[in-house]
Amino acid sequence: MDRLFGYDGAGIMLIDDSESLLYVAASDEVGRSLEEAQASAGQGPCYDTYVEGRSVSTKDVRSDPRWPQLVDVLDERVRAVAGVPLLLGGSPVGTLNVYRSQPYGWDDSDFTALHAYAELVGELMAAALSSREHSTTAGQLQYALDYRVVIERAIGFLMATHRLDTVAAFHLLRKQARDARRRVADLAAEILAEGTS
C-alpha cells in the first residue's frame, strides 16, 4: 500500500472481544511500532478513528495536543498519520492507518484512496469469515462422511446385542455419547473394539 499510494507505511488494527484495538498487520517495522504505540498509550488517531467511526488525521502527531501520551512511546520516524475505519456489516471493526515520516497535510484524494482500500480490506475480511464458516461446515461434513461406516456398524452391533431397531440403537448411541461428552464416532469405534475383543 505504501508503494501504491506513496505513504511511508501502513498498518491495520482490529478490535478484540474486550473492545481493545490490537495490531494485526503492518507494511514495515515503523508501521508496526505506530500500531503498538497506540495500543500501549490507549490513544491516537487510529483509536479516534475506531471510536468515532470516521476518518481522523494529523499533519504532525508530535505537535498535536490530542494524544499527549502517544508521543512518549511513538517512533520518531512517524510524523503525519491518517486513519480510516474498517467496516464489517456497516460497523467499525478496526482501522486502516497510514503514516508519513514528514509533516503532511492530508487532502480529499488521500481519503478517497484510503476509504476505497479500506472497503476492499473489509470485503476480504467478510470473505475470510464466510470461508471460515464454510470451512467449518465442510469439516463437519467430512467428519460425518469419514465416520459414517463406523457409526452404522456400531448401530448394527447395538441392534443385535440389545434387540433394538435402527432408530432406538442410534438414539442409544447418541445419548451415551452426550452423557459421556464424547463424539458419537469415537464412542462407536470404542463399542466396536470392545465388541470384537
N, C-alpha and C positions, 0 to 999 in steps of 0.2 A: 504494500500500500504506500509506503514512503516513496518508492521509486515511481509509482503511478501518479501520485499527486504532488510530489516534491516536498513532502514533510520530512523531518529528520527521523521520525519514528512514530510508532503507533502501538496501542495496546487495547486489550479487552478485559473488562471486569464484569463478573456476573454475581448476582445475589445468591446467597445461600439460604438454608432453612431458617436461620436466625436473623434474616434481613441484613446481613453484613455483605458489603461488596468485597469480593475476593479477586485477586489477579488470576487470570486463566491463560492469557497469551500475550506476547509482545513481539515486535519486529526485531528488537535488539535489547542489549543489556540496559541501556539507559531508559528505554520504554518500560522494561520490567521494573526498574527501580522507581519510575514515576508511579506505577500502579501500587507497588508495595509501600511507597512512602505515603500515599493517600490512605491505604488500608491501615497503616501504622498510626497516622495522625488522626484518622477518623474524619477527615475533611479534605476538601479540594474541589476543583472544578468538576471532576467526574462524579463525586458524591452529590454535588448540587444538581448535576445533570440527571442522575437517577431519581433523587428525591422530588425534584420539580418536574421531571418528565419532559424536559425541553433542553435545547442546546445551551451550553454555558461555555464561555471562553474568557481568556485573559490575554492581554497583549504581553504582559510580563508578570508571571506569577510571583517573582521575587519582590516586586514593589506593590503587589495587590494586597490591600488590607483585609480582604475577606477570609484568608486562610493563614493566620499567623503561625500556627503550629506546623504547617506543612513545610515552610521554608527551612526550618531547622533540620528536617530529615530528607530533603529533596536533593537529588544530584545537581551539582552546579551547572551541568550542561543543559538543563531544562529551563527554558525561559517562557516562551509562549505556549499555551495549552488550550485545546478546544475539545469539547466532548459532546457527543450526541447520544440519545437514548437508543438502546437495542430493545425492540418491541417483540413480544410474542403474544399473539391473541389480542393485540391492541394495548397491552400493558407493558410498562418498562420491566425488564428482567436483568438489565445491566447497561453498560456503556461502552461505546467505541470512542477511543481517545487518541488524539494526535498531539505531537509536540514539535516545537522548533527550538533550536539552540540559541537563537537571537530573538529579541522582541519583534513581534509581528502583529499587524492589525488584520485580524480575520475579516473576510468580506463574505457577501452572499454566495459567491461562486464556491468558496470553501465549504460553506454549509450545505449547499446544494449537492456537492460531490460527497460529502460525509454522510448526509442523510440517504443518498442513493446506495452507498456502500453499506451503511447500517441496515438498510432494508434487505439487501442481499444476504448479509450475515444472519438476520432474523429468519429469512426463508430457509437458509441452510440449517439453522438450529431446529426449526419446525420439522424439516425433512428428516433430520437426525433423530428427533424424538419419535416421529412416526415410524421410522425404520426400526428403531429400538423396540417399539411396541410390536411391530410386525415380526421382528426377530424373536421376541419372547413368545409370541403366538406360534411361530414356526418351530421353535424349540419344543414347545409343549406338544405340538402335533407330531414331531419326530419322535419324541419320547413315547407317545401313545403308540405309534407305529412299531417302534423298536420292541416294546414290551407287550404288545397285544397277544402274541402267541403264548408267552409265559403266563399272562393273566388268564387266558382262555383255558390253558392246561390246568392251572390251579382251580379254576371254577369246576372243571370236569372232575378233578380229584375230590373236591368238596361235595359235589353231587353224588359221587359214588360212595364216599365214606360216611356221609351224613344223610343219605337218601333225600336229597333236596332237588328241586327243579333249578333250572338255569338262573332265573331271577333271584330266587332265595339264596342260592350259592354266591351270586355276585354281591348281594346285599350283605351277606355274612362276611365276605372278604373285605368289602369296603368298610363295614363297621369295625372290624378288627384292626384295620389299618388306621382308621381315625382314632380309635381308642388308644392305640399304641403310638400315635403321632408319627406314622411312617407312611411312605409311599406305597400304594397298592402293589406296584410291580415288585418292590423289594420284599414285601410280605409274601407275595405269590411265589417268588423264587425260593424263599425260605420254606414255605409249605411243601413245595415240590421236592426240595432237597431232603427234608425230614421224612417225607412220604416214601422216598426211594431208598432211604438208608436203613 
